[in-house]
Structures are given as structure tokens and as C-alpha cells.
């Protein structure tokens, strides 16, 4: 009998063969570890809320990285002052990663 993990891997493979969008499977089969002593453990997103939080965090980080690139291309601020301190957007990106790891 096919297990849930194997069935979901098959669904993902079938979508890839059709060049279709992968179905959203929560938890993703690769995020489930099987421990014969302690039972299965989910190491990734398990619920739609987890997925939404992850997508929000990714969008936030992408915004910070884009802002950092814009800062790197500019040598003056909006008010005309020199832009010579470390990139604030990049620092915020690094801090956001630290916050995510703590949660």
C-alpha cells in the first residue's frame, strides 16, 4: 500500500512531467522525516498559515534586497546628504533572518 509521502511525491512528479504547476502539499513530503523510535516529524511548513508566513517573509526579504541594490547604486540620499554608512536595508535583511530563526 502506498503511503502518504510516496503518493505526494508521485503527485509532484506527475505535475513536473506535464510541465504543470506543482500542487500545494502541506506538509511537503521532503519536510517529513520518519523516525522509527519517535514517529514522524514535520521540519517545514505544515499548515496554510505557515505557508502564508513564509511567503510574507520571502517577499519582505526580497524587498530589502532590492532596496539594498538601489542604495548601492546611489551615492546621495533624497535630501542630498552623502550616503556613506553601511547599507541599512542589508542590515535589516540580516536581522530579519535572525528573527525568523528564533521563532
C-alpha positions as CSV (number, residue, x, y, z in Angstrom):
1,X,0.0,0.0,0.0
2,X,1.3,3.4,-1.0
3,X,2.0,5.8,1.9
4,X,1.0,9.5,2.0
5,X,4.6,10.6,1.5
6,X,5.1,8.4,-1.6
7,X,1.7,9.4,-3.0
8,X,2.5,13.1,-2.7
9,X,6.0,12.6,-4.3
10,X,4.2,10.9,-7.2
11,X,1.7,13.8,-7.5
12,X,4.7,16.3,-7.7
13,X,6.4,14.1,-10.3
14,X,3.3,13.9,-12.4
15,X,2.9,17.7,-12.3
16,X,6.5,18.1,-13.4
17,X,6.1,15.6,-16.3
18,X,3.1,17.7,-17.5
19,X,5.1,20.9,-17.0
20,X,2.2,22.0,-14.8
21,X,2.1,23.9,-11.6
22,X,3.1,21.7,-8.7
23,X,0.2,21.1,-6.3
24,X,0.5,22.7,-2.9
25,X,1.0,19.8,-0.5
26,X,1.3,20.6,3.2
27,X,3.5,19.4,4.7
28,X,5.7,18.9,1.7
29,X,6.9,15.2,1.5
30,X,10.5,16.3,1.8
31,X,9.7,18.2,5.1
32,X,8.6,15.0,6.8
33,X,11.2,12.8,8.5
34,X,10.4,9.3,9.7
35,X,11.9,8.3,13.0
36,X,11.1,4.7,13.9
37,X,11.5,5.5,17.6
38,X,9.7,8.8,18.0
39,X,7.5,8.8,14.9
40,X,7.2,11.2,12.1
41,X,8.3,14.8,12.5
42,X,7.5,17.8,10.3
43,X,10.5,20.1,9.8
44,X,8.9,22.6,7.4
45,X,5.6,24.3,6.8
46,X,2.6,22.2,7.9
47,X,-0.4,24.5,7.5
48,X,-1.6,27.2,5.1
49,X,-0.8,29.7,7.8
50,X,2.8,28.5,7.9
51,X,2.9,28.9,4.1
52,X,1.5,32.4,4.2
53,X,4.0,33.5,6.9
54,X,6.8,32.0,4.8
55,X,5.7,33.8,1.6
56,X,5.4,37.0,3.5
57,X,8.9,36.7,4.9
58,X,10.3,35.9,1.5
59,X,8.6,39.0,0.0
60,X,9.9,41.1,2.8
61,X,13.5,39.9,2.3
62,X,13.2,40.4,-1.5
63,X,12.1,44.0,-0.9
64,X,15.1,44.6,1.4
65,X,17.5,43.1,-1.1
66,X,16.1,45.3,-3.9
67,X,16.3,48.4,-1.7
68,X,19.9,47.5,-0.9
69,X,20.7,47.3,-4.6
70,X,19.2,50.7,-5.1
71,X,21.2,52.1,-2.2
72,X,24.4,50.6,-3.6
73,X,23.8,52.4,-6.9
74,X,23.2,55.8,-5.3
75,X,25.8,57.9,-3.6
76,X,23.4,60.5,-2.1
77,X,20.3,60.4,-0.1
78,X,17.0,62.0,-1.1
79,X,18.0,65.2,0.9
80,X,21.3,65.4,-0.9
81,X,23.4,64.2,2.0
82,X,26.2,61.7,1.2
83,X,25.3,58.0,1.5
84,X,28.4,56.6,3.2
85,X,27.2,54.4,6.0
86,X,26.7,50.6,5.7
87,X,23.6,49.6,3.8
88,X,20.6,49.9,6.2
89,X,18.4,47.6,4.1
90,X,21.0,44.9,4.0
91,X,21.4,45.1,7.8
92,X,17.6,44.8,8.2
93,X,17.7,41.8,5.9
94,X,20.3,40.1,8.1
95,X,18.3,41.0,11.3
96,X,15.1,39.6,9.8
97,X,16.8,36.2,9.3
98,X,17.9,36.2,12.9
99,X,14.3,36.9,14.0
100,X,13.0,34.1,11.8
101,X,15.4,31.5,13.2
102,X,14.3,32.4,16.8
103,X,10.6,31.9,16.1
